[in-house]
Amino acid sequence: MPELPEVEVICQGLRPHLTGQSITSVHTSSKPLRHKPTQIAMNEVLCGQTITSVTRRAKYLLISTGDETLLIIHLGMTGNLGIFPQQSPLKIHDHVCWHLDNGMELRLNDTRRFGGVWLLTPEQAVTMESGFFADTGPEPFSKRCTPAHFMALAGRGQQPIKTFLMDAKIVAGIGNIYANEVLMAAGIHPATPACTLGESDWQRVIHLTRRILTEAIACGGSTISDFINASGESGYFQMQFKVYGRNNQPCHQCGSPIEKIQISGRASYFCPSCQKE
């Protein structure tokens, strides 16, 4: 599944191509996504509207229009977005196409169709943080993302720190890949109960999360599954992974073999010497 850096790379790549363009029509395939407005509904609301901004919240892409309608797109597990000439052939899994007044179109391609598209009215867009994103935690780069925030939510429960970090209700956008990398950098075993971390531990986790996500974004995101960025170039941050996907390979820091375990049903990679339980 594309994670925060991948979505941010797509956002940055699409922004100059979409901002200032008007939507002339919308075409959808007959195949369902996890959520998708009807073609009729999207044409009624979006046709003639000019795109004013392209931003990101958590793992969602947000496209605002001149009347403050908000188009929200989630890429699911295998989705990607790109800009193509309208006359170019569609691919079999191009499920939504937004035609633009410059002869180009934005296409959502999603092989497994776990992605989603939502339309928020101007009124809903204004209150999206208490509405659509009511169950979504602060961004990792937000001032709300503090040791106090994490310690209050960790409470006295025994939830593993890796599962805790991946909970979008606690912090937005940290998926399996980057949770592994952050905990390796912090020297924290992924099965460590979140409630045992103190203020200095959380300060270190926050700092490293921001650093690693920033590096990933700068590198163009990681090429996981079917992700490609808006220019069609594969990301390459996966070449810098310290633990993710490196089971039985030597740790870059100490040489011990990286181990793999299952935590909350997700593959978790760690160095048994650098991340002691």
Secondary structure, DSSP 8 states (H G I E B T S, - for coil): ---HHHHHHHHHHHHHHHTT-BEEEEEE-SS--SB---HHHHHHHHTT-BEEEEEEETTEEEEEETT--EEEEE-TTTEEEEEEETTS---TTEEEEEEETTSEEEEEEESS---EEEEE-HHHHHTTTTTTTTT----TTSTT--HHHHHHHHTT---BHHHHHT-TTTSSS--HHHHHHHHHHHT--TTSBGGG--HHHHHHHHHHHHHHHHHHHHHT----TT---TTS----GGGG-SSTT-TTSB-TTT--B-EEEEETTEEEEE-TTTS--
